Amino acid sequence: MPLLQALQDELSELDQQHLIRRRRTVDNAHGANLCADGKDLIAFCSNDYLGLATHPQVVQALQKGASLYGAGSGASHLISGHSRAHAQLEQRLAEFMAPDIANARALYFCTGYMANQAVITALAGKDAAVFSEALNHASIIDGVRLARGTTKVFPHKDYAALETMLKECTAPKRVVVTDSVFSMDGNIADLPPLLALCEQYDAWLIVDDAHGFGVLGEHGRGVLEHFGLQSSNLVYMGTLGKAAGVGGAFVAAHETVIEWLIQKARAYIYTTAAAPALAHALLTSIDIISGNEGRERRAHLNKLIKMFSHGLNLQMWELMPSVTAVQPVVIGGNAAMLNIAGNLLDQGYWVGAIRPPTVAPGTARLRVTLSAAHSDLQVHQLTQAINRLDQMSHVAQCFAEVA
Ligand SMILES: *Cc1c(COP(=O)(O)O)cnc(C)c1O
């Protein structure tokens, strides 16, 4: 079978480069303590930043949603799949995001991946130019590839380079798209100058706040609240499977933009609506995020972030500058990084092992993610474990240099 052989050869090639990815099967609910492949682990790789995936009220709301609306939606939103639960969630999200977006309306999507495709392709037709930040998430990259307009990538946080591109642009419509919190680096886009540029050059600014929604801002509204931004150029995408603990995503923007998406966005139109029970559960997530409990969970998370970043004392490796729950430690080579991640796993710590093509070659990293579900002790112990491994690698390297 030459067809299979060709695939097998490429898989072997990936294996030699230490680029084969393996899944671990989790047997229990997705909290800080996971049992994966029969081993008890403390998870430092989840995006469940507030610990809402196992929150009793959210779980109960999901059960209630299933008894009210059944297991599935049965159809796409434009046919008969748009339930009362979806409508209530969109209304709630629009009200929640209203301080940041003029005439806000919200649209619920099955996934953030689809929301990015939908927004980018719907706003960037043939007559548009799309400007995409170099470190954007894969779902944005794929959306940009699908867009009919011309596309350009601007260097990471280099808004002067973007301005040059915007100045030279002759396309009648312009769309700029960026992650807010860069998912593999943890740093935050400088949205105020970026938005000013978009307003000056009459461009849409699509902001993917997958790692900011629920976490950033005093009320958890994410990166727009964090910076205090408001503009009708803004098209905001927040995901609901990370800090919100359930699943799906939403776009919040001026009501005219949302109406345009409902009419034109293929990733919205041509897919079965997500289970209404998810939307019903998300109403409870949003209540928690926006209330006192959300504020307390964010305060605990922020304390853990400081504990971790101040507690590391690295000789060999580099902690990336990040004030968010994404705290990457750059190791470098793929094999070395897998070795370290494997060692941490043996000690009971499950940390994300991120390799190319997700990040640039030579910058393989441990992607430590912190959550309000972690205790002080758990974070302290992880910090010590990473410090010890770094120390051992440092000593090993000194010996290698002597020899
Ligand atoms: C996770 C993520 C997405 C995709 O969202 P899903 O709901 O998981 O499909 C999009 N953008 C960024 C930056 C992400 O981290």
The ligand as an SDF file (V2000), in Angstrom:
LIG
                    3D

 15 15  0  0  0  0  0  0  0  0999 V2000
   -8.1060   27.9730   22.4060 C   0  0  0  0  0  0  0  0  0  0  0  0
   -7.9530   29.1180   21.4580 C   0  0  0  0  0  0  0  0  0  0  0  0
   -8.8150   29.2860   20.3820 C   0  0  0  0  0  0  0  0  0  0  0  0
   -9.8220   28.2530   20.0060 C   0  0  0  0  0  0  0  0  0  0  0  0
  -10.8980   28.2170   20.8590 O   0  0  0  0  0  0  0  0  0  0  0  0
  -11.7050   26.8430   21.0050 P   0  0  0  0  0  0  0  0  0  0  0  0
  -12.9730   27.2360   21.6260 O   0  0  0  0  0  0  0  0  0  0  0  0
  -10.8570   25.9520   21.8290 O   0  0  0  0  0  0  0  0  0  0  0  0
  -11.8790   26.3120   19.6070 O   0  0  0  0  0  0  0  0  0  0  0  0
   -8.6970   30.4240   19.6230 C   0  0  0  0  0  0  0  0  0  0  0  0
   -7.7290   31.3370   19.8700 N   0  0  0  0  0  0  0  0  0  0  0  0
   -6.8650   31.1920   20.8770 C   0  0  0  0  0  0  0  0  0  0  0  0
   -5.8290   32.2280   21.1070 C   0  0  0  0  0  0  0  0  0  0  0  0
   -6.9330   30.0670   21.6870 C   0  0  0  0  0  0  0  0  0  0  0  0
   -6.0480   29.8930   22.6670 O   0  0  0  0  0  0  0  0  0  0  0  0
  1  2  1  0
  2  3  1  0
  2 14  2  0
  3  4  1  0
  3 10  2  0
  4  5  1  0
  5  6  1  0
  6  7  2  0
  6  8  1  0
  6  9  1  0
 10 11  1  0
 11 12  2  0
 12 13  1  0
 12 14  1  0
 14 15  1  0
M  END
$$$$
